[in-house]
Amino acid sequence: MNRDLELEDLQTPALLIHLDRVRHNLATMRTWLKGNVDRWRPHVKTSKVPEVLAEVLELGVRRFKCATTREAEVLLDCAATRVPGASIDLLFAMAQHGAALSRIRDLAARHSGHRLAALSEHPDHAALLADAGLGVFIDLDPGYHRTGIPLAEVDRIRAVQAAAGNALRGLHCYDGHLHVDDPEERRRAARAVYSEFVDLARQLDITGELVTSGTPTFPDALFYEGFADFEHTVSPGTVVYWDGRSEELGIEGFGFAVEVLGRVVSRPTDERFTVDAGSKALDAAAGSPCALLTWPVGVDAEALTPSEEHLPFRMTSGPAPAVGTLVRLVPRHVCPTVNLADDAVLLEGDKIVGVVAVAARGHETLTH
């Protein structure tokens, strides 16, 4: 006798994606954008699942960022099946070199109806991108000190601008280092960056796109009056799923659309238990891998340091759950957590509606 798949049927750990909650978050983001989805260039590194990317495309989003060639291919193939004829504008949000650049050139040729661009911080590289028929966004460093040319080094920026020529598409200024929990402190720091960024864009006489902002600062960028004279986009990806770290930022309207399903495999004492969802299932790069347990209701516990397959908990009130109990865990950092899973379990409400591949996870090694 056929029956619907239930959580008990799944091996754990398992990645759960609630599609109804994804749509709620997309509607919330549309409200923040005041309906203008052209101001959103979400990063594909978060969504990674074609069925979720389809929801974003159906919202009307056509501008995206990505980091890997696999993410690019999955997005472009998804667009071809979900919105045939629509033109995708895709920015590789890190400089690409060597075989990866050759692969991007091949993707651009195969998907000629779309626009592909990449970041650059050096004149020789910008000229190489232009010769390959790719767009160029100059990568700027507003104090993150990860990549890009410092905002104050105008001569270096002008040299890249000249080398890009007509391939120049705009400027990329990612302020990901501004993530303090205090919204007012974060806003002041963001506005200082944006003021310097806008002044630079005016000096350079930029007519293309200005790209800023991940999840922590996108509201500040959307309401910064200096961007009104420019084509400006924000690029948060985490808003599609939300996570524990984002919840601490004080940005309203979003909800947890991703959980990791685990099972209690050990109960050493009444105060401690261990779940089979360690650092191979929940990314631990942002501190504690787990923000909270959402189910079973009433289990109040603190996640401790994980190992690869084990995540121990200490109860903060009440007795530990029994061995064999299923638990649902909200990741603290959802983007790399999604990347750890081969498959995703899709739900509508409490009903499982499919098990699909996390198609954009990982990296390609060989140019196709």
Stockholm file with secondary structure:
# STOCKHOLM 1.0

chainA/1-368         MNRDLELEDLQTPALLIHLDRVRHNLATMRTWLKGNVDRWRPHVKTSKVPEVLAEVLELGVRRFKCATTREAEVLLDCAATRVPGASIDLLFAMAQHGAALSRIRDLAARHSGHRLAALSEHPDHAALLADAGLGVFIDLDPGYHRTGIPLAEVDRIRAVQAAAGNALRGLHCYDGHLHVDDPEERRRAARAVYSEFVDLARQLDITGELVTSGTPTFPDALFYEGFADFEHTVSPGTVVYWDGRSEELGIEGFGFAVEVLGRVVSRPTDERFTVDAGSKALDAAAGSPCALLTWPVGVDAEALTPSEEHLPFRMTSGPAPAVGTLVRLVPRHVCPTVNLADDAVLLEGDKIVGVVAVAARGHETLTH
#=GR chainA/1-368 SS CCCCCCGGGSCSSEEEEEHHHHHHHHHHHHHHTTTCGGGBCCBHHHHCCHHHHHHHHHTTCCEEEESSHHHHHHHHHHHHHHSTTCCCEEEESSCCCHHHHHHHHHHHHHTTTSEEEEEECSHHHHHHHHHTTCEEEEEEESSCCSSSEETTCHHHHHHHHHHHGGGEEEEEECCTTCCCSCHHHHHHHHHHHHHHHHHHHHHTTCCSEEEECCTTTHHHHHTCGGGGGSEEEECCCGGGTCCHHHHTTTCCSCCCCEEEEEEEEEEEETTEEEESCCTTTSCCTTSSSEEEEEESTTCEEEECCCCSSCEEEEEEESCCCCTTCEEEEEESSHHHHHHTCSEEEEEETTEEEEEEECTTCSCCCSCC
#=GC SS_cons         CCCCCCGGGSCSSEEEEEHHHHHHHHHHHHHHTTTCGGGBCCBHHHHCCHHHHHHHHHTTCCEEEESSHHHHHHHHHHHHHHSTTCCCEEEESSCCCHHHHHHHHHHHHHTTTSEEEEEECSHHHHHHHHHTTCEEEEEEESSCCSSSEETTCHHHHHHHHHHHGGGEEEEEECCTTCCCSCHHHHHHHHHHHHHHHHHHHHHTTCCSEEEECCTTTHHHHHTCGGGGGSEEEECCCGGGTCCHHHHTTTCCSCCCCEEEEEEEEEEEETTEEEESCCTTTSCCTTSSSEEEEEESTTCEEEECCCCSSCEEEEEEESCCCCTTCEEEEEESSHHHHHHTCSEEEEEETTEEEEEEECTTCSCCCSCC
//
